[in-house]
Amino acid sequence: RRLQRLAPAVQRALREVSERRARAEAHRQLHEVNTVFARVIESLQDYAVILLDAKGCATSWNRGAVDMFGHDAQDALGQRLDVLLEGEPLGIDFDGLLNVARVEGRIAREGWVFRKSGEPAWIECLLTPLFDVDGVALRGYCHIGRDSTAQYEAQQRLRQAKISADRAREDSEGAEFDEPAEVVVRDVHTALGDDVRIDVERRLDGFLEHALDALAPPHVR
């Protein structure tokens, strides 16, 4: 009878040990994934990759964000993003933007943002919600930004050059239009190349997809 009572206890103990080992292995794998993910994020110096909590406060601030906005991670963490980045993309209703991103799955914006130094920068940004593994509870948001100041200013120069060229054509009434304006149009267009036609969502979609996939534990991917 003792042996009969002992057998279920042994089986239960073995089962508990097996479950603890499985949990420990899952935790190890998740930690490994998170470590790799953090290294990838930190290496993206051309992009500001910022993780936010559900209230819009920064919980992760990569090197690209430091270089782009001037705020050190120590100063940025725990701060609301709309406080750190005053300007057009986040607008006057940051909570509204967060809600739109949560409901629609993402929101892309662009506009002038002021760096810590006060210098303006034209930023393209993508804001995406992050949910738990079941896709129900909101964990926070991921903000990815790209400094497009040079491209934006070049576009404005190109636009003004085209306006000047059109006016020169009208003034000359069909004569050969002003050469300097034509030179500006050609030179600016050459300098821009394909960057003028870059769409921020197309540029960021691939990275974002892999980044979000890396956040999920291995057993749900």
C-alpha positions as CSV (number, residue, x, y, z in Angstrom):
1,R,0.0,0.0,0.0
2,R,2.9,2.3,0.7
3,L,4.2,1.8,-2.8
4,Q,0.8,2.4,-4.2
5,R,0.6,5.8,-2.4
6,L,4.1,6.6,-3.3
7,A,3.8,6.1,-7.1
8,P,1.3,9.1,-7.7
9,A,3.5,11.3,-5.5
10,V,6.6,10.5,-7.5
11,Q,4.7,11.0,-10.8
12,R,3.5,14.4,-9.6
13,A,7.0,15.4,-8.5
14,L,8.4,14.4,-11.9
15,R,5.7,16.3,-13.6
16,E,6.4,19.4,-11.6
17,V,10.1,19.2,-12.3
18,S,9.4,18.8,-16.0
19,E,7.1,21.9,-15.9
20,R,9.7,23.9,-14.1
21,R,12.4,23.0,-16.6
22,A,10.1,23.9,-19.5
23,R,9.3,27.3,-17.9
24,A,13.0,27.9,-17.2
25,E,13.9,27.1,-20.8
26,A,11.1,29.3,-22.1
27,H,12.3,32.1,-19.9
28,R,15.9,31.6,-21.1
29,Q,14.8,31.7,-24.7
30,L,12.7,34.8,-24.2
31,H,15.6,36.6,-22.4
32,E,17.9,35.6,-25.4
33,V,15.4,37.0,-27.9
34,N,15.0,40.2,-25.9
35,T,18.8,40.6,-25.7
36,V,19.2,40.2,-29.4
37,F,16.3,42.6,-30.0
38,A,17.9,45.2,-27.8
39,R,21.2,45.0,-29.6
40,V,19.5,45.3,-33.0
41,I,17.6,48.4,-31.8
42,E,20.7,50.0,-30.4
43,S,22.6,49.4,-33.7
44,L,20.0,51.4,-35.7
45,Q,21.7,54.8,-35.5
46,D,19.8,56.2,-38.5
47,Y,16.4,55.5,-36.8
48,A,15.1,56.7,-33.5
49,V,13.4,53.6,-32.1
50,I,11.5,54.4,-28.9
51,L,9.4,52.0,-26.9
52,L,6.6,53.6,-24.9
53,D,4.3,52.3,-22.1
54,A,0.5,52.5,-22.5
55,K,0.5,56.1,-21.3
56,G,3.1,57.2,-23.9
57,C,6.1,57.5,-21.6
58,A,9.5,56.3,-22.9
59,T,10.7,52.9,-21.6
60,S,13.4,52.4,-24.2
61,W,15.5,55.1,-26.0
62,N,18.1,53.9,-28.6
63,R,21.3,55.6,-29.8
64,G,19.5,56.8,-32.9
65,A,17.0,58.7,-30.7
66,V,19.9,60.3,-28.7
67,D,21.6,61.5,-31.9
68,M,18.4,62.6,-33.6
69,F,16.7,64.5,-30.7
70,G,19.6,65.3,-28.3
71,H,18.1,63.8,-25.2
72,D,20.1,61.2,-23.4
73,A,18.4,58.0,-22.4
74,Q,18.8,58.8,-18.7
75,D,16.8,62.1,-19.2
76,A,14.3,60.6,-21.6
77,L,13.2,57.5,-19.9
78,G,9.9,57.9,-18.0
79,Q,9.0,61.1,-19.8
80,R,6.0,61.5,-22.1
81,L,7.1,61.5,-25.8
82,D,5.1,64.6,-26.6
83,V,6.9,66.5,-23.8
84,L,10.3,65.4,-25.2
85,L,9.5,66.0,-28.9
86,E,7.5,69.2,-29.2
87,G,6.3,69.8,-32.7
88,E,3.9,68.9,-35.5
89,P,4.1,65.1,-35.8
90,L,2.8,64.4,-32.3
91,G,0.4,67.4,-32.4
92,I,-1.5,68.9,-29.6
93,D,-3.5,65.8,-28.9
94,F,-0.9,63.1,-28.3
95,D,-3.4,60.9,-26.4
96,G,-5.6,61.1,-29.4
97,L,-2.8,59.9,-31.7
98,L,-2.1,57.0,-29.3
99,N,-5.8,56.0,-29.4
100,V,-5.8,56.1,-33.3
101,A,-2.7,54.0,-33.4
102,R,-4.3,51.5,-31.0
103,V,-7.5,51.2,-32.9
104,E,-6.2,51.3,-36.5
105,G,-2.9,49.4,-35.9
106,R,-0.6,52.2,-36.8
107,I,-0.4,55.9,-37.6
108,A,2.3,57.6,-39.8
109,R,3.0,61.3,-39.3
110,E,5.6,63.9,-40.5
111,G,6.5,67.4,-39.6
112,W,8.8,69.7,-37.7
113,V,10.1,68.6,-34.3
114,F,12.4,70.7,-32.0
115,R,15.6,69.0,-30.8
116,K,16.8,69.5,-27.2
117,S,19.0,72.3,-28.6
118,G,16.0,74.1,-30.0
119,E,17.0,73.3,-33.6
120,P,14.1,72.2,-35.8
121,A,14.2,68.9,-37.7
122,W,11.7,67.4,-40.2
123,I,10.8,64.0,-38.9
124,E,8.9,61.1,-40.5
125,C,7.6,58.8,-37.8
126,L,5.5,55.7,-37.4
127,L,3.6,54.8,-34.2
128,T,2.4,51.3,-33.6
129,P,0.7,49.6,-30.6
130,L,2.3,46.6,-28.9
131,F,-0.1,44.0,-27.4
132,D,0.5,41.0,-25.3
133,V,0.9,37.5,-26.8
134,D,-2.8,37.0,-26.9
135,G,-3.3,40.3,-28.8
136,V,-5.7,41.7,-26.1
137,A,-3.9,43.7,-23.4
138,L,-2.1,46.8,-24.6
139,R,1.6,46.7,-23.5
140,G,2.6,50.0,-25.0
141,Y,3.7,51.5,-28.3
142,C,6.7,51.5,-30.6
143,H,7.7,54.9,-32.2
144,I,10.2,54.8,-35.1
145,G,11.5,58.1,-36.4
146,R,13.7,59.2,-39.3
147,D,15.3,62.5,-39.8
148,S,14.4,63.7,-43.3
149,T,15.4,67.4,-42.8
150,A,17.8,67.4,-45.7
151,Q,15.4,65.7,-48.1
152,Y,12.5,68.0,-47.1
153,E,14.6,71.2,-47.5
154,A,15.8,70.0,-50.9
155,Q,12.2,69.3,-51.9
156,Q,11.3,72.8,-51.0
157,R,14.2,74.2,-53.0
158,L,13.1,72.1,-56.0
159,R,9.5,73.3,-55.6
160,Q,10.6,76.9,-55.5
161,A,12.9,76.4,-58.4
162,K,10.1,75.0,-60.5
163,I,7.8,77.9,-59.5
164,S,10.6,80.3,-60.6
165,A,11.0,78.4,-63.9
166,D,7.3,78.5,-64.6
167,R,7.2,82.3,-63.9
168,A,10.2,82.8,-66.2
169,R,8.5,80.9,-69.0
170,E,5.4,83.0,-68.6
171,D,7.4,86.3,-68.5
172,S,9.4,85.3,-71.6
173,E,6.2,84.4,-73.5
174,G,7.6,81.4,-75.1
175,A,11.2,82.4,-75.2
176,E,14.0,80.2,-73.7
177,F,13.4,80.4,-70.0
178,D,15.8,81.5,-67.4
179,E,18.9,79.3,-67.3
180,P,19.7,79.7,-63.6
181,A,16.3,78.4,-62.6
182,E,16.6,75.4,-64.9
183,V,20.1,74.7,-63.5
184,V,18.7,74.7,-59.9
185,V,15.9,72.3,-60.9
186,R,18.3,69.9,-62.5
187,D,20.9,70.1,-59.7
188,V,18.5,69.7,-56.9
189,H,16.7,66.8,-58.6
190,T,20.0,65.1,-59.2
191,A,21.1,65.6,-55.6
192,L,17.9,64.1,-54.2
193,G,17.7,61.0,-56.4
194,D,15.3,58.4,-55.1
195,D,15.2,59.9,-51.6
196,V,12.4,62.3,-52.8
197,R,10.1,59.4,-53.4
198,I,10.8,57.5,-50.2
199,D,7.6,56.6,-48.4
200,V,8.2,56.3,-44.6
201,E,5.8,53.4,-44.1
202,R,7.4,51.4,-46.9
203,R,10.8,52.0,-45.5
204,L,9.9,51.1,-42.0
205,D,7.3,48.3,-42.5
206,G,9.9,45.5,-43.0
207,F,11.9,46.5,-39.9
208,L,8.9,46.9,-37.8
209,E,7.5,43.5,-38.7
210,H,10.7,41.8,-37.6
211,A,11.0,43.9,-34.5
212,L,7.5,43.1,-33.3
213,D,8.0,39.4,-34.2
214,A,11.1,39.4,-32.0
215,L,9.1,40.7,-29.1
216,A,6.9,37.6,-29.1
217,P,8.0,34.5,-27.1
218,P,9.3,31.7,-29.4
219,H,6.3,29.4,-28.7
220,V,3.8,31.9,-30.2
221,R,5.8,32.7,-33.4
